[in-house]
Amino acid sequence: MFIKDVNSILVMSLLSRYKLRYYYVEDMINFFHREHELVLRLLEQIKERIGIDYELYPIKSGQEEFIYEEHFKRRSKILNKIHDLTVSQALKSRRGVIHIHGVIALVRDGQVVWYHAAWTRDLDLWRQVANKLRQETGLSWVSYNIAFLRLVLENPQYLEEIINKIEQVLQGKIESLKPTHDDLVFKIIEDLLNKDSNVAVLVEVPLGLRYIKSLVDRVGAGDPTYYHILREVSIAAYPLRADLVVIEEPYELKPGIYPCARGMEHMYRLGSLYRARFPDTYVQVIYAESLLKMNLNGKKVTVIEVKNCKIDEHAIGQVLTYEALLKLDLGIGNVHKIIAAPRECIEGINPAIHAVTKVLNIELVPI
C-alpha cells in the first residue's frame, strides 16, 4: 500500500509540471466555432477530472510564423527526438504555409515538449475515437486534436504514458522515442536474411558512378594517385546513395552483407559494426569501384529506400532516381522498388502519394 501511495504522489508531482496548451487562430474560430467550443469543454473536463491545468493561446492572423519559429522550430532538436514527424513536416506545407490552428501541446515548465500534430503512432486509435465522437456530436468531421483530448478524458493513464515517454528523453535515459534510420536499416537486413539466405545485401550504395569515374579516368590509370582517387569516388557521389540494394542469387558474390565504404577509416568502422551486429553472417566492406566491376544484368535486384518519418513525393523521387542510376551504372534491366517505413507512417500516407506509388510499381513495406 505504501509503495502504491508513493507512486501516486510521484505521478501527481510529475503531472503538476505539465499543462495542456491550445493554439488557435482567432480569425478561424468563426469557421470552426463548434469544434472550438468542444475543445474548450474537453480541456475544462480534463482539468476537473485529472487535475492537469490548461492554457489558451490565441494567435492573431499573421503571427503564425512567429509562433512556429519561437515555440516549435527553435526546439526542434528535442521535439524531433520525441515525435514521429519533424516540426516542419508536421506544421509546414511544401508551399511554406504554416498550419498551427488547433494544435494541442503539452508544455513542461512553460516549454512545448509534445504536440499532437507530429505524433502519428496513435492515429488508428485517434481515428476510432473521432468516428465515435462524430456520431455523438453530429459533426461532419472530428479532427484528431479533439480525439486526443477525449481519449485523455476517458483514459487518464494514456496521458501519463505519453508523459513518461517524454520524460525518458528529457532526462537522457534514452536518445529518442522513434527508431533511428540505422535501426530500421538493421531491422530490414535481419528480415531479408531470415527470409532468404541466398541474397547479397548492399548497404549505402553510391550511384551515379559511371559519370564520376569518367572524370577520374582523365587522371589516367598510370597516375600513382589514380586508385586512391577511385576509392574515394564514393564521397563525391555521397548524397546519391541507395539505402539498400538486394541481389537475389548473386552468383559471383557470396551471400551476405556488403556495406559500401567512403574511405579507409569508414571501411574499418563499418566492418566492425556489421560483424558485431551480424556475427553469423558473411560481411565484406566494399569500395565504389567494386560496384562498377559487378555484372548484375539479368539478375533480380531490389532497391529499398528506408524512411523513419512521413512518406512523401521526395521518397518517391529518391527511389525512382536510384532505379535509373542502377540501370545506368550496372546495366540492370529490371529493378524492384520498395519504400520501407514504420507501419504508422505507411498507414498515415497521403492518399494521393499512395496512388502514385501504385502507378509507379513502388511497394510499401511496413517495418
Residue pairs with C-beta under 8 A, 6 or more apart in sequence:
11 160
12 51
14 163
14 167
15 50
15 51
15 52
15 160
15 163
17 108
17 109
18 52
18 106
18 107
18 108
18 163
19 52
19 53
19 54
19 55
19 106
19 107
20 43
20 46
20 52
20 53
20 54
20 55
20 104
20 105
20 106
20 107
20 149
21 54
21 55
21 56
21 57
21 104
21 105
21 106
21 107
21 112
22 39
22 40
22 43
22 54
22 55
22 56
22 57
22 103
22 104
23 57
23 59
23 67
23 100
23 101
23 102
23 103
23 104
23 105
24 36
24 39
24 56
24 57
24 58
24 59
24 101
24 102
25 58
25 59
25 60
25 61
25 64
25 100
25 101
26 58
26 59
26 60
26 61
27 60
27 61
28 101
29 36
32 101
32 102
34 137
34 139
35 102
35 139
35 142
35 143
35 146
38 137
38 139
38 146
39 102
39 104
39 145
39 146
39 149
40 56
42 146
42 149
42 150
42 153
43 54
43 149
44 54
45 153
46 52
46 54
46 149
46 152
46 153
47 53
47 54
49 153
49 156
50 152
50 153
50 156
50 159
52 159
55 107
57 67
59 67
59 100
59 101
64 98
64 100
64 101
65 98
67 100
68 87
68 91
68 92
68 98
68 100
71 105
71 112
72 79
72 87
72 91
72 112
72 115
73 87
73 88
75 87
75 111
75 112
76 86
76 87
76 88
78 113
78 169
78 170
79 87
79 112
79 113
79 114
79 115
79 118
80 86
80 87
81 169
81 175
81 176
81 177
81 178
82 113
82 114
82 165
82 166
82 169
82 176
82 177
83 90
83 114
83 115
83 118
83 119
83 177
83 178
84 118
84 119
84 120
84 121
84 178
84 309
84 342
84 344
84 345
85 117
85 118
85 120
85 309
85 310
86 118
86 309
87 118
89 118
89 309
89 310
90 115
90 117
90 118
91 98
91 99
91 100
91 103
91 117
91 118
92 98
92 99
93 99
99 117
102 143
102 145
103 115
103 116
103 117
103 145
104 115
104 116
104 145
104 148
104 149
105 112
105 114
105 115
105 116
106 112
106 113
106 114
106 115
106 162
106 163
106 166
107 113
108 166
108 170
113 166
113 170
114 162
114 166
116 144
116 145
116 148
117 145
119 162
120 310
120 344
120 345
120 348
121 342
121 344
122 148
123 144
123 344
123 347
123 348
124 344
124 347
125 151
126 144
126 147
126 148
126 151
127 144
127 147
129 147
129 148
129 150
129 151
130 142
130 143
130 144
130 146
130 147
131 142
133 139
133 142
133 146
133 147
133 150
134 140
134 141
134 142
151 158
152 158
152 159
165 177
167 173
168 174
168 177
169 175
169 176
169 177
178 308
178 309
178 342
179 187
179 308
179 342
179 367
180 308
181 243
181 306
181 308
183 308
184 306
184 308
184 340
184 341
184 342
184 367
185 203
185 243
185 244
185 306
186 277
187 367
188 244
188 304
188 306
188 340
188 367
189 201
189 203
189 244
189 257
189 278
190 278
191 367
192 199
192 201
192 244
192 246
193 199
193 201
193 257
193 278
193 281
196 248
197 255
198 248
198 249
198 250
198 255
199 246
199 247
199 248
199 249
199 250
199 255
200 246
200 247
200 250
200 253
200 254
200 255
200 256
200 257
200 258
201 244
201 245
201 246
201 247
201 256
201 257
201 258
202 242
202 244
202 245
202 246
202 247
202 258
202 260
202 286
202 291
203 243
203 244
203 257
203 258
203 259
203 260
203 274
204 241
204 242
204 243
204 259
204 260
205 241
205 242
205 244
205 245
205 260
205 291
206 233
206 234
206 237
206 238
206 240
206 241
206 260
206 288
206 291
207 237
207 240
207 241
207 242
207 321
207 322
207 325
207 326
207 329
208 237
208 240
208 325
208 328
208 329
209 233
209 234
209 237
209 288
209 291
209 292
209 329
210 292
210 328
210 329
212 233
212 236
212 237
213 230
213 233
213 289
213 292
216 226
216 229
216 230
216 233
219 225
219 226
219 229
220 226
230 287
230 288
230 289
231 263
231 287
231 288
231 289
232 262
232 263
233 288
233 289
234 260
234 261
234 262
234 287
234 288
235 262
235 263
237 288
238 262
240 321
240 322
240 325
241 260
242 303
242 304
242 305
242 322
242 326
243 304
243 305
243 306
244 302
244 303
244 304
244 306
245 301
245 302
245 303
245 304
245 322
245 326
246 301
246 302
246 303
246 304
247 253
247 296
247 299
247 300
247 301
248 299
248 300
248 301
248 302
249 299
249 300
250 299
251 299
252 294
252 295
253 294
254 282
254 284
255 282
256 281
256 282
256 283
256 284
257 274
257 278
257 281
257 282
257 283
257 284
258 283
258 284
258 285
258 286
259 270
259 271
259 273
259 274
259 283
259 285
259 286
260 285
260 286
260 287
260 288
260 291
261 267
261 270
261 285
261 286
261 287
267 285
267 287
270 285
271 283
271 285
274 283
274 285
275 283
291 329
291 330
292 329
292 330
294 330
295 331
296 330
296 331
296 332
297 330
297 331
297 332
297 333
298 333
299 332
300 334
300 336
301 326
301 332
301 334
301 335
301 336
302 335
302 336
302 337
302 338
303 319
303 322
303 323
303 326
303 335
303 336
303 337
303 338
304 338
304 339
304 340
304 365
305 315
305 318
305 319
305 322
305 338
305 339
305 340
306 340
306 341
306 367
307 315
307 339
307 340
307 341
307 345
308 341
308 342
308 345
309 341
309 345
310 345
310 348
310 349
311 339
311 341
311 345
311 346
311 349
311 353
311 364
312 350
312 353
313 353
313 356
315 339
316 339
316 353
316 356
316 357
316 360
316 362
319 337
319 338
319 339
319 362
320 337
320 360
320 362
323 335
323 337
326 332
326 335
327 333
327 335
336 363
337 360
337 361
337 362
337 363
338 362
338 363
338 364
338 365
339 357
339 362
339 363
339 364
339 365
340 364
340 365
340 366
340 367
341 364
341 365
341 366
341 367
342 366
342 367
343 366
343 367
346 364
346 365
346 366
349 364
354 364
357 363
357 364
